[in-house]
Amino acid sequence: MKKHAFITVFAALILLLGSVGTAQAEIIPAHGEGQIGLQAVVLCETLTLRQQPSASSKAVKTLRYGDRIIVQPETGGWAACFLTDSVDGGRAGWVNENYLAIDPAWYRTEGKTPVHAWNDADSPRVALLDENTTLPILKAEGAWLLVSLRGAAGWIYAPEARETGRRDGERFETTILLEGMEESVRYEHIVSAALGIEMDYDWENFERRSEGDRECFVSRYDDPVNPEDYLELRFRAGNADAIAAEIGAALSQTYDIVQQTLDLDRAGQCVCIHASAVKGQNITAERMQTVYIIPAANGCIVATAHCTAESSEGFGVRAGYMINTLALLDRAGE
């Protein structure tokens, strides 16, 4: 999904969270697809929730700076808004998505952290963040992260959060956000020369299955023989845009799809296709797919999260976090 980093009103959220264990500067991956849609954060002082996707439509509610909502982005710059990620919640109305950060990754500071006027350490300092401040990332350029404050915008230098240097098989602990709450997870770093990737997977909740040019991560709570909840990654040769169009056309036979552009933390821009609604029926499908088409040398990585509607809020979100840790390497033999 395209992140709304370049909004006219440079106002962004800074949420102060309580300390969780030892303070560490880190990037918390994007939340990913939930049971209903994607998490979003209101960036302007007030945002009107309307009955229909139109600025002239009747106001339903006023959202405030920092409010978290669930959205299903649509064409025309409007997003269907849900105030809860529960299937029983129902759509609350429509919001202008230009004033949201949709499915952002998050940065947690370690100690006092300066915010600069531009991505240069010698540029003027516009703010100083406290330790354990967590805020959404609007844009990343190398080791610099764009954040915005009330009345100003600036950059944080965060090389320690973007270059892990972890070895294949190394295990570590970090935190993710599930339903707005922090949860500790134990990751294992993997390197796949066959696919030309490295990434982290949640080894407590997923079983890794490597099969030549395929990496698969199966939920440990699923049927191990015929799993329904799993994340699989393959390399495909060819043009990434053409492959995305092919996949989208195939999925649209069964689903009403939503195709977005996402900026992954380490792999850069990709196409993300959400196939979660039954075609023409406006109801959630029993089995859902989210496909990430990530351009790579001479082809692309196609990562597909398969899950049931019941497991999307847990498994689906965890899979989305894992994809956001993916980085591209040289493939074996190239």
Secondary structure, DSSP 8 states (H G I E B T S, - for coil): -----S-SS-----EE----SS---EEE----B-SSSEEEEE-SSEEEEESSSSTTS-EEEEEETT-EEEEEE-GGGEEEEESSSSTTS---EEEEGGGEEES--EEE--SSEEEESSS-TTS-EEEEE-TTEEEE--EEETTEEEEEETTEEEEEE-HHHH-----TT-EEEEEEEETTEEEEEEEEEEEETTTTEEEEEETTTEEEEEETTEEEEEETTS-SSS-SSEEEEEEEES-HHHHHHHHHHHHTTTEEEEEEEEEETTTEEEEEEEEEEETTT-SEEEEEEEEEEEEETTEEEEEEEEEETTTIIIIIHHHHHHHTT-EE---TT-
